[in-house]
């Protein structure tokens, strides 16, 4: 039996988008690498779920950063920001499910502005999103075929700015 070794500490929470991008990059870069069938199957199931049940395919690192900047004045907790990015609420009731009631924070007055930011800054139009993902995937394939990419740490949106983290 091989032991699993932790090579780095937890750097924080990941958005669904970051997981999706990481798995897509892994799918592209590790095609020729032998891996256990069960691991590949699980990754494929996660990718399928994220593509079909979440709005990740309508996001980019830039849209997440723009959204984060546009809602900074709401003083959302990290967990709330993560939930909003992951679920991208478009209706009042959806926003209330992911936001905490905090004394002194006028939640009802801010929900409309939050929903507007989700629609206008976080989610890109579907056609634009399809073009973006097609270009990202094609660029990664070209890198892999030309041998210029090593498949580690590229295009994962791992910088603090793209994680939706920041000041509370």
C-alpha positions in Angstrom: 0.0 0.0 0.0 1.2 3.4 -0.8 0.8 6.2 1.7 -0.8 9.5 0.6 1.6 12.3 1.4 0.3 15.8 2.0 2.6 18.0 0.0 1.2 21.4 1.0 -1.1 22.9 3.6 -4.7 23.9 2.9 -4.5 27.3 1.4 -8.2 28.0 1.9 -11.5 27.2 0.3 -11.9 26.5 -3.3 -14.8 27.7 -5.4 -16.6 25.3 -7.7 -15.0 27.2 -10.6 -11.4 26.5 -9.3 -12.2 22.8 -8.9 -13.6 22.8 -12.4 -10.6 24.5 -14.0 -8.2 22.3 -12.1 -10.0 19.1 -13.2 -10.2 20.4 -16.8 -6.4 21.1 -16.8 -5.8 17.7 -15.3 -7.9 16.1 -17.9 -5.9 17.8 -20.7 -2.4 17.4 -19.2 -2.7 13.9 -17.8 -4.2 12.0 -20.8 -1.1 9.9 -21.3 -0.4 9.4 -17.6 -1.7 6.0 -16.2 -4.1 6.6 -13.4 -6.5 4.3 -11.5 -9.8 3.9 -13.3 -11.8 4.8 -10.2 -10.0 8.2 -9.9 -10.7 9.0 -13.5 -14.3 8.0 -13.1 -14.7 10.2 -10.0 -13.1 13.2 -11.7 -15.4 12.7 -14.7 -18.5 12.6 -12.4 -17.4 15.7 -10.6 -16.8 17.5 -14.0 -20.2 16.4 -15.3 -21.9 17.6 -12.1 -20.2 21.0 -12.2 -21.0 21.5 -15.9 -24.7 20.5 -15.6 -25.7 21.6 -12.1 -23.6 24.7 -11.4 -22.9 27.9 -13.2 -19.1 27.4 -13.5 -19.1 27.3 -17.3 -20.4 30.9 -17.3 -17.6 32.2 -15.2 -14.0 33.3 -15.8 -11.2 34.3 -13.4 -11.8 37.9 -14.6 -15.6 37.7 -13.9 -15.0 36.3 -10.4 -12.5 39.1 -9.7 -14.8 41.8 -11.1 -17.7 40.4 -9.0 -15.6 40.3 -5.9 -14.6 43.9 -6.3 -18.2 45.0 -7.0 -19.5 43.4 -3.7 -16.5 44.3 -1.5 -18.6 47.0 0.2 -21.1 44.4 1.4 -18.5 43.1 3.8 -19.5 39.5 3.1 -17.9 36.7 5.2 -15.6 34.4 3.2 -18.1 31.6 3.5 -20.9 33.9 2.1 -18.7 35.0 -0.8 -17.9 31.4 -1.6 -21.5 30.4 -1.5 -22.6 33.3 -3.7 -19.9 32.5 -6.3 -20.7 28.8 -6.2 -24.4 29.2 -6.5 -24.7 32.5 -8.4 -28.1 33.3 -7.1 -30.4 35.1 -9.5 -33.5 35.3 -7.3 -34.1 36.9 -3.9 -34.9 33.7 -2.1 -31.7 32.1 -3.4 -29.6 35.0 -2.0 -31.3 34.7 1.4 -30.3 31.0 1.5 -26.6 31.8 1.3 -26.4 35.0 3.2 -26.2 35.2 7.0 -28.3 37.6 9.1 -25.7 39.9 10.7 -26.7 42.7 13.1 -26.1 46.1 11.6 -26.0 44.8 8.0 -29.0 45.9 5.9 -29.5 42.6 4.1 -32.8 43.3 2.4 -31.6 46.6 0.9 -28.4 44.9 -0.6 -29.9 41.8 -2.1 -31.1 43.5 -5.3 -27.6 45.1 -5.8 -26.0 41.7 -5.1 -28.2 39.9 -7.6 -27.4 42.6 -10.2 -23.7 42.1 -9.6 -24.1 38.3 -10.0 -25.9 38.8 -13.3 -23.8 41.6 -14.7 -20.3 40.8 -13.4 -20.0 37.2 -12.2 -21.9 35.4 -15.0 -20.8 35.9 -18.6 -23.3 35.4 -21.4 -23.6 31.7 -22.4 -22.2 32.2 -26.0 -19.3 34.2 -24.7 -18.6 31.5 -22.0 -18.6 28.8 -24.6 -16.1 30.7 -26.7 -13.9 31.3 -23.6 -13.8 27.6 -22.6 -13.2 26.4 -26.1 -10.3 28.8 -26.4 -8.9 27.8 -23.0 -9.1 24.1 -23.8 -7.6 24.5 -27.3 -4.7 26.6 -25.9 -4.0 24.0 -23.3 -4.0 21.2 -25.9 -1.6 23.2 -28.1 0.7 23.7 -25.1 0.7 20.0 -24.3 1.2 18.9 -28.0 4.1 21.4 -28.4 5.6 20.2 -25.1 5.8 23.8 -23.8 3.6 23.1 -20.8 4.5 20.9 -17.9 1.0 20.5 -16.7 1.7 21.8 -13.2 0.2 25.0 -11.8 -0.8 26.5 -15.1 -4.1 28.2 -15.7 -5.7 27.2 -12.4 -6.7 30.7 -11.2 -5.0 30.0 -8.0 -3.8 33.5 -7.2 -5.5 35.2 -4.3 -7.2 37.7 -6.5 -9.1 35.1 -8.4 -10.2 33.1 -5.4 -12.8 35.6 -4.4 -10.9 36.2 -1.2 -9.9 39.4 0.3 -10.9 41.9 2.9 -13.9 41.2 4.9 
